[in-house]
Each structure stands twice: as structure tokens, then as C-alpha cells.
Amino acid sequence: MFPSSTPGLSRLKKNQKLSLAGVAVIGAAAVSLTLVPGNATAEAEVKEVAAAPAAAWSGYRTAELQAGIAGQKTAFELKAAADAKAEAAAKAKAAAAVKAKAEAQAKAKAQAKAKAAAAAKAKAKAQAEAERRAAVKAAASRAAARTPVFADNLDGWIREALHIMKKHDIPGTYEGIHRNIIRESSGNPSAINNWDINAKNGVPSIGLLQVIKPTFDAYHVPGTKKSQWDPVANIVAACNYAADRYGSMDNVNSAY
């Protein structure tokens, strides 16, 4: 009556199998009794007895099916939840990858921009320095072009001294300077007085205009050599001293 392939039959307990067997026997008996005339009471009893185990079996089978369906539902729900979780993780991973890529691209772009700005700044600085050097060179060239060339003789020394004196607002004329030079040293830049009071005091008069060391140091003009023996420096320092004491070298007509 119940083939061995019937679902759930192999899992039945021993007492359940006996009940099923009893149901089968009673069922057969009920069929036999229905064929016997005049035995209506017995037939009713047999049907009542047969109905109870059948109901029990039907209830048992329904519970098993419900449990199986519930288990399958739970498995499906778990699988769906796992799938949803995996999908969410995959989406999060993809989003993180996109974000990381965007950040890397932004960083690379910022670095390239900073590098370009640094290169432009360095180029501008180098160009400015080149322009500055060119301007200095041009200014030096113009200054050299404006600077006259003086002869290395008495005439040239006086003219160069007058050129320097003009820049420093030191008064004096060619005639006044030349006149005093001739009287003091006869135009010899190596002239030295070793016999007067200054010489006795250890500070002899030296050069074209016979200047002593303390006077030369006090009235030396920047831009000239720091030496009494230099003819131009000697003239300029002496004229600076004469301007301070006499108003100009032109006003000097004797030892000063």
C-alpha cells in the first residue's frame, strides 16, 4: 500500500510503522465486511476504527511537510541574505576602488600642477636674474663709455682729479691746481720733503701737492687710491683740504 519510495516513510519510527500496518489490516477488514449483508453495525465500527489512525497519519504527514517547507524557506532566506551581503560587499569594494582611483588621479594632477608651477617659478627667477645681469652689464658699459680716458702725465692727472672733484662738489680749477703743483713739486709725483718741521715730526710732505699723511687720511676722497704717492689721489685730497681751509685751491698762493 505504501511503496518504499514514499517520501518520509524511511524516517518513521517503529511504532509509527506498526500503526500504519494496523491501519492497512483494518482497512482490508473494512472492505471485507462491507461485502457481508446485514452487518451494518460491524461495518460502522470498522469504519470508525479505520478513520482514527488515518487521521493521525494525515496529521503527521502534514507536520513533516510543513517542517520541510519551513526549513527550505529558512535556507532560501539565509542564502538570499548571504547573496545580498556579498553583493553589498562587492558594491562597497567597487566604490572604494573608484574612490581610490579618483583620489590617485587627483593627487597625480595636483603633483603635476605643483611641479609645473615650480618649474615656471624657477624659469621666471632665472630669466629675472639674466635680465638683471644684462642690465648691470649694460650699465657698466654705459659708465665705461662715459668715463673719459686720461693721459698718464701731469695734464692727465689734473684733468682726472677735476673729473672726480666735480662728482664730490670740491671746488678748484685747472689753473689753480697746476700753479700750486709747480710751486710745491715741479710736477714730480715722487717728490718728498725731508727737511721741514713735518719731516722732523715723522710725517714728511709727499707728492704733487706735498700732502702729509694725517691730512691725506683726513681728506681722502672715496674712489681714489689710498696712497699719498698716487698723483690723482694726492691732488684730490689736497684740493679737498684747501676747500675746507681756504675755500678753494685757487686761493692758495704759498705753502699751506
C-alpha positions as CSV (number, residue, x, y, z in Angstrom):
1,M,0.0,0.0,0.0
2,F,3.0,2.4,0.7
3,P,5.9,1.9,-1.7
4,S,9.4,2.1,-0.3
5,S,9.9,5.3,-2.3
6,T,7.2,7.1,-0.5
7,P,8.7,10.4,0.9
8,G,9.3,10.3,4.6
9,L,8.5,6.6,5.1
10,S,12.0,5.5,5.7
11,R,12.3,8.0,8.5
12,L,9.3,6.7,10.5
13,K,9.9,5.2,13.9
14,K,9.0,1.6,14.7
15,N,5.7,2.3,16.5
16,Q,4.7,4.6,13.6
17,K,5.3,1.8,11.1
18,L,3.2,-0.6,13.3
19,S,0.4,1.9,13.4
20,L,0.5,2.1,9.6
21,A,0.4,-1.7,9.3
22,G,-2.6,-1.8,11.6
23,V,-4.3,0.8,9.5
24,A,-3.7,-1.3,6.4
25,V,-5.1,-4.5,8.1
26,I,-8.2,-2.7,9.4
27,G,-8.8,-1.2,6.1
28,A,-8.8,-4.6,4.4
29,A,-11.1,-5.9,7.0
30,A,-13.4,-3.0,6.5
31,V,-13.5,-3.7,2.8
32,S,-14.4,-7.4,3.5
33,L,-17.1,-6.5,6.0
34,T,-18.8,-4.2,3.6
35,L,-19.4,-7.2,1.4
36,V,-21.3,-9.1,4.2
37,P,-25.1,-8.3,4.2
38,G,-26.9,-7.4,7.4
39,N,-23.8,-6.5,9.3
40,A,-24.3,-2.7,9.3
41,T,-23.2,-2.2,12.9
42,A,-19.9,-4.0,12.4
43,E,-19.3,-2.0,9.3
44,A,-19.8,1.2,11.1
45,E,-17.4,0.2,13.9
46,V,-14.8,-0.9,11.4
47,K,-15.0,2.5,9.6
48,E,-14.7,4.4,12.9
49,V,-11.7,2.4,13.9
50,A,-10.1,2.8,10.5
51,A,-10.7,6.5,10.4
52,A,-8.7,7.4,13.6
53,P,-5.3,6.0,12.5
54,A,-5.8,7.5,9.1
55,A,-6.4,10.9,10.6
56,A,-3.3,10.5,12.8
57,W,-1.2,9.7,9.7
58,S,-2.6,12.6,7.8
59,G,-1.7,15.0,10.6
60,Y,1.8,13.5,10.9
61,R,2.5,13.9,7.2
62,T,1.3,17.5,7.2
63,A,3.6,18.4,10.1
64,E,6.6,16.8,8.3
65,L,5.8,18.7,5.1
66,Q,5.4,21.9,7.0
67,A,8.7,21.4,8.8
68,G,10.4,20.7,5.5
69,I,8.9,23.7,3.8
70,A,9.9,25.9,6.8
71,G,13.4,24.5,6.6
72,Q,13.6,25.2,2.9
73,K,12.2,28.7,3.5
74,T,14.8,29.3,6.1
75,A,17.6,28.1,3.8
76,F,16.4,30.3,1.0
77,E,16.2,33.3,3.3
78,L,19.7,32.6,4.6
79,K,21.0,32.2,1.0
80,A,19.3,35.4,0.0
81,A,20.7,37.3,2.9
82,A,24.2,35.9,2.1
83,D,23.8,36.9,-1.5
84,A,22.6,40.4,-0.5
85,K,25.6,40.7,1.8
86,A,28.0,39.6,-0.8
87,E,26.5,41.9,-3.3
88,A,26.7,44.8,-0.9
89,A,30.4,44.0,-0.1
90,A,31.2,43.8,-3.9
91,K,29.5,47.2,-4.4
92,A,31.4,48.7,-1.5
93,K,34.7,47.3,-2.8
94,A,33.9,48.7,-6.3
95,A,33.0,52.1,-4.8
96,A,36.2,52.0,-2.7
97,A,38.3,51.2,-5.9
98,V,36.6,54.0,-7.8
99,K,37.2,56.4,-4.9
100,A,40.9,55.3,-4.6
101,K,41.4,55.7,-8.4
102,A,39.8,59.2,-8.3
103,E,42.0,60.2,-5.3
104,A,45.1,58.9,-7.0
105,Q,44.2,60.8,-10.2
106,A,43.6,64.0,-8.2
107,K,46.9,63.6,-6.3
108,A,48.8,63.0,-9.5
109,K,47.1,66.0,-11.1
110,A,48.0,68.2,-8.1
111,Q,51.6,67.0,-8.1
112,A,51.9,67.7,-11.8
113,K,50.4,71.2,-11.3
114,A,52.8,71.9,-8.4
115,K,55.7,70.6,-10.5
116,A,54.7,72.8,-13.4
117,A,54.3,75.8,-11.1
118,A,57.8,75.2,-9.5
119,A,59.3,74.9,-13.0
120,A,57.6,78.1,-14.1
121,K,58.8,79.9,-11.0
122,A,62.4,78.7,-11.5
123,K,62.3,79.8,-15.1
124,A,60.9,83.2,-14.2
125,K,63.6,83.6,-11.5
126,A,66.4,82.6,-13.9
127,Q,65.0,85.0,-16.5
128,A,64.9,87.8,-14.0
129,E,68.4,87.1,-12.9
130,A,69.6,87.0,-16.5
131,E,67.8,90.3,-17.1
132,R,69.4,91.8,-14.0
133,R,72.9,90.7,-15.1
134,A,72.3,92.1,-18.6
135,A,71.2,95.4,-17.0
136,V,74.2,95.6,-14.8
137,K,76.5,94.8,-17.8
138,A,74.7,97.4,-19.9
139,A,75.1,100.0,-17.1
140,A,78.7,99.2,-16.7
141,S,79.2,99.5,-20.5
142,R,77.5,102.9,-20.5
143,A,79.5,104.0,-17.5
144,A,82.7,102.9,-19.2
145,A,81.6,104.7,-22.3
146,R,81.0,107.9,-20.3
147,T,84.3,107.7,-18.4
148,P,86.9,109.6,-20.2
149,V,90.4,108.2,-20.7
150,F,93.1,110.4,-19.1
151,A,96.7,110.6,-20.1
152,D,99.3,109.3,-17.6
153,N,101.0,112.6,-17.2
154,L,100.6,115.9,-15.3
155,D,97.9,117.2,-17.6
156,G,96.0,113.9,-17.4
157,W,96.3,113.7,-13.6
158,I,94.9,117.2,-13.2
159,R,92.0,116.6,-15.6
160,E,91.2,113.3,-13.9
161,A,91.3,114.9,-10.5
162,L,88.9,117.7,-11.7
163,H,86.6,115.0,-13.0
164,I,86.4,113.3,-9.5
165,M,86.2,116.7,-7.7
166,K,83.2,117.6,-9.8
167,K,81.3,114.5,-8.6
168,H,82.0,115.4,-4.9
169,D,81.4,119.2,-5.3
170,I,85.0,120.1,-4.5
171,P,85.9,123.5,-5.9
172,G,89.1,124.2,-8.0
173,T,90.3,125.0,-11.5
174,Y,92.9,123.6,-13.8
175,E,95.0,126.8,-13.4
176,G,94.9,126.9,-9.6
177,I,95.8,123.2,-9.3
178,H,98.6,123.4,-11.9
179,R,100.1,126.6,-10.4
180,N,100.3,125.1,-6.9
181,I,101.7,121.8,-8.2
182,I,104.5,123.5,-10.0
183,R,105.4,125.5,-6.9
184,E,105.2,122.5,-4.5
185,S,106.8,119.7,-6.5
186,S,107.6,120.9,-10.0
187,G,105.1,118.2,-11.2
188,N,107.0,115.3,-9.7
189,P,104.6,112.8,-8.1
190,S,107.6,111.2,-6.2
191,A,108.7,114.4,-4.6
192,I,109.2,114.3,-0.8
193,N,110.3,117.0,1.7
194,N,112.8,115.5,4.3
195,W,114.0,118.8,5.9
196,D,110.9,120.8,7.2
197,I,109.2,120.6,10.5
198,N,106.8,117.9,9.2
199,A,109.7,115.7,8.2
200,K,111.3,116.2,11.7
201,N,107.9,115.1,13.2
202,G,108.0,111.9,11.1
203,V,105.3,113.0,8.7
204,P,107.1,114.3,5.6
205,S,105.2,116.1,2.8
206,I,104.8,113.8,-0.2
207,G,103.6,114.0,-3.8
208,L,102.5,116.6,-6.3
209,L,100.9,119.0,-3.7
210,Q,103.2,117.9,-0.8
211,V,100.5,116.5,1.5
212,I,101.4,115.0,4.9
213,K,99.9,111.6,5.9
214,P,97.4,112.9,8.6
215,T,96.0,115.4,6.2
216,F,95.8,112.9,3.3
217,D,93.9,110.4,5.6
218,A,91.5,113.0,6.9
219,Y,90.6,114.4,3.4
220,H,91.0,111.3,1.3
221,V,88.1,111.1,-1.3
222,P,86.4,107.7,-1.9
223,G,87.0,106.4,-5.4
224,T,90.7,107.3,-5.4
225,K,93.7,105.2,-4.3
226,K,94.6,105.2,-0.6
227,S,98.1,106.3,-1.2
228,Q,99.9,109.7,-1.0
229,W,102.1,108.7,-3.8
230,D,99.2,108.3,-6.3
231,P,99.1,111.6,-8.2
232,V,95.3,111.8,-8.7
233,A,94.6,110.8,-5.1
234,N,97.2,113.3,-3.9
235,I,95.6,116.2,-5.9
236,V,92.0,115.4,-4.9
237,A,92.8,115.1,-1.2
238,A,94.9,118.3,-1.2
239,C,92.1,120.2,-3.0
240,N,89.5,118.8,-0.5
241,Y,91.7,120.1,2.3
242,A,92.2,123.5,0.6
243,A,88.5,123.9,0.0
244,D,87.8,123.2,3.7
245,R,90.5,125.7,4.9
246,Y,90.8,128.3,2.1
247,G,87.6,127.9,0.1
248,S,89.5,126.5,-2.9
249,M,92.9,125.5,-4.2
250,D,92.7,128.6,-6.4
251,N,93.0,130.8,-3.2
252,V,96.3,129.1,-2.3
253,N,99.4,131.0,-3.4
254,S,102.0,129.7,-0.9
255,A,102.7,126.9,1.5
256,Y,99.5,125.7,3.0
